[in-house]
Amino acid sequence: MSDFGGAVKPLSENPDYKIAILGVPFDEKSSYLRGAAGGPAAVRAVSTGKCYCGWTELGVDLEADTVMVDLGDVDTSGDPDKTFALTEKAVERILAKGAVPIVLGGDHSITYPVLKAFARHHKPLDVLHFDAHPDLYDDLYGDRLSHACPFARILDDGLAAGVVQVGVRAVTAAHRARALKYGVRMVEMKDIQDTLHLRFAHPVYVSFDMDALDPAFAPGVSHHEPGGLSTRQAIQVIQALKGRIVGLDIVELNPSRDPASITAAAAFKIIKETAGRIVRPS
């Protein structure tokens, strides 16, 4: 289980939690390298490090200012359809309590069932999507639920009122056509010079693919795409955004490529700073 600088409390003593950590150790929809199923364990491992504390940079004490629990992992031993159904149900239970889920993936395919649950509680919903790739393919090698396709499914199903993608730098003509069709705002790396100040009219779900970060800051991903965000740039976007964050996923962390846990530590830092913004919206 995670610790988050002492912020995570026992579920048995805190049934009225405000933030819930949920792992989905699933990578069967990965197209290149497997290994993202180890992401939840890797994030939890670094979260227990004695060098970390529960205070965020913006002055939120996650131990005192909220109630955070760790609900463990979704059972991913069945086929992908069963895993997706169980993921959707687990997120639904968190939302039904009025709490905020922080989902640890897993590959990016898990965002689709997560947002299917959100559609019953937060609609309209905006999505802030950090990624090197737009994940807008209609299918990849015939699989419409691939980790390369979640935002195509999310938009086709009307699960997001608006999508802003930050850090993209591997974009095809097909991606651009689908983005234009659905009004997706792509903030490409080639255009990022200063801190972004994003404003959202609706509740915001943050989906963070760790390959949004440059491989220098996040080597532990399956798809290295140079020229990405620094960890500091990503955190600044989250700290500066105007809107109410109602959920987060961290996906595509591949610990088999992260021997020094640099990427896991970056993921933990992003989770902690986002949790602070959940507790104290702008």
N, C-alpha and C positions, 0 to 999 in steps of 0.2 A: 504494500500500500504506500501511497505517497505521504509526504510530511509537510512540504512547503513551508519550511522554517517554523514548524509548530502550528501552522494555520489549520491543517486538516484535523478534524475532531472525530471521535467515534460516532458512527451512525446510530448505534444503540442509545446513545445519550442525547442525540440531536436530531430527532425525527422531523423537526421543522427547519431544516437546513435552507440556506439561500443560494448556495452554489454547489453543484455536484460534479465531481470528476467521474467520467465514464470511459473505460477503455474499450476499443474495438480492434483487437489484434488480428487483422484480416488483410491479406495482400494477394488474394487469388485473382484479382482483376488487374494486377500489374502487367505491363506489356514488355518489360525489359528484364529487370532484375527483381527477384523476390527478396524479402527481408524487412519490409515495412511492418510486418506483423509484430516485430520486436519493438516497435515504437513505444507503446504504452509502458512496457517494463523499463525501457531506457530512460524515459522521462521521470518515472517514479524513482528510479535509482538515484538520479542526480538531485531530485527534490529533497532527498534526505541528507544531503551533504551538510556537514557542520558549518561550512563557510557561508551558507545561505541564511537569510532572515526573512521574516514574513512582511517586512515593510516594502512598499513600492516607492519608486522615485518621486511620485507625486504626493507622497505623505500618507498613504493609506496603510493601516496596520491590518493585514488580512486575518491575523489571529484575534484581534479585538473588535474590528469594525464589521465583521460579517460572520456567518456560520458556514464553513466549507466542509464537505464530507467527500469520501472516495467510495463510490459504489462498486468498485471492482470492474471486471470485464464482462462484456457480452460473450455468450457462448458462441464461438465461431467454428465449432467442430462439425457442423452440418454443411449442407451445400450453400452456395452463395445466396440463393433466394431465401433460405431459412435465416441466414445471418442477417440479411437486410431487414427481414421482418422483425427479428428479435431486436435489432438496433433501433428500428422505428418505435417499437413498443417501449423500450427502455427510455428513450428520449421523451416519449409521450408521458410516461409516468413522472419524470422530472418536471416537465412543463405543467402538468396537471396540479402539482403542488405549488405552483407559482415560483419555482426556482429556475436558476440559469444553468444549463448544461455546458460543461467544458469537456469536449470529446477528444480522446487521444487515439489517433489512428496509428497504423492502418494506412492503406492506400486511399487515394482521393475518391474512389468510388463510394465510400461510406457517406459522403456529404449528401448524396441524393436521398437515402432513407432518412437521414437526420432532418432534412428540410421538409420531407413529407410529413413528419410529426409536427414541425413548426407551423405548417400551413393551417393546422387546426387551432392554433393558439395565437399566432402573430401574423395577421394578414390585414393590410399589406406589410410586406417585409422587404427591407433592402439588404443586399449582400455586399460586403467588402471582401474581395477575393485577392489574396496575395499568391502569386505564382509566376514561374518562368513561362508557363504555357497557358493558353486560354481554356483548355479542356472543353472545347466546343465542337469536337468531332461528332458527327452523327453516329458513327460507329468506328471501331478500330478492329480490323481483321474480322469483321462481322459481328462483333460484340458491342451492343448499344449500351451496355452497363460497364464498360471498361473505365479504368481510372482516367482515361483521356476524354471521357464523354459526360461527366456528371452535370456540367452546366448546360449542355444541350438538353438533357432530360429535365433539369430544373426549370429552364425557360420554356420548354415545350409544354410542361405541366402547369405553368403559371404559378410556380412556387415562390417567385421573387418579383417584386414590383420594379426593382432596379438593381443592376449589378455594376459595380465598379471594380475593375481588375487592375491591380498595381504590380509592377515589376515584370510584366510580360516582355519577352524578347525572343520568342521562337513562334512566330505567327505566320500562318499560311493564308492563302487567298480564301480558302473555305472558312477559316476562322473569322476573317474579316467580314465575309458575307453574312454569316450567322449573327455576328455582333451587330452589324448594321440592321438586320431584320428585327432584332429584339431591343435595339437601343442600348446595347452594352457600352459602357464607357471604358475604353482601354487606356490606361496610363502606362505607356511603354517606357522601358528603361531609357531609351535614347532621348526621351523628352523630360526626364526627371533631373532637375538641377538644384532645386531648393526643397525644403520641407513642404509636403502637401498639406493643405488645410481643407479637408473634405467635410462637407455638410450633408447630413441625411435627414430627409423629411419623415421617414418611418423608422421603427425599431430596426436595429442593425445586427445582422449575423456576420461574424468574421470567420472566414475559411482561410486557413494559412497553410499553404504547401511550403514545406521547408526549402524546396529548390527555388523559391523566390529570392532567397539569399544567395549571394555570390558563393561559389564553392570555397573561397578562402575563409568564409565565415561558417559555412555549413557543408563540409565535405561528406557528411553522412547521409547522402540521398542517392537514389538510384539513377537519376538523370542529372549529370553535371551540365550546367549551362552558364558559362562565364559571363561576366558583365552584369551581375545582379546587385541587389540591394545589400547594404551592410546591415548588421544587426541593429546598429544605432538608427539608421534611416527608417527601418521598419517600425521600431519602437516609437520614433517621433511621429510617424503617421497615426499610430494608434493614440498616442497622447494628445495629438492636435485635433483629432476628428471631433466634429460637433454632431452628437446624436446619442441615443441610448442603446448600448450594446446588450443584446439579450441572449447571445450564445457565441460559442467559439469552437472550432475544431483545429487541431494541429495534425497534419497528415504528411505522409511520405518521408518520415524520418527512418532511415535504414541503418540501424546500429552496426550491421556487419561492415559498413564502410566508415565507421565513426569510432576508431579504437581509443581515441583520447576523450571521447564524450563531448567534443566541442559542439557538435550539432545538437545533442541532447540538452546541453547547458543553455544554448541559445533558445531552444524550444521552451525550456522551463522559464527563462527570462521573459519571453514573449507572453507566455501564459500568465505569469505573475503580474506583469504590467497591464495586461488586458483585464485581469480580474480586478485590479485597482480601478480601472475605468468602469467596470460593471458596478462596483460598489459606489463609486462617486462619478456619476455621469456629468458630461459637460453641459 
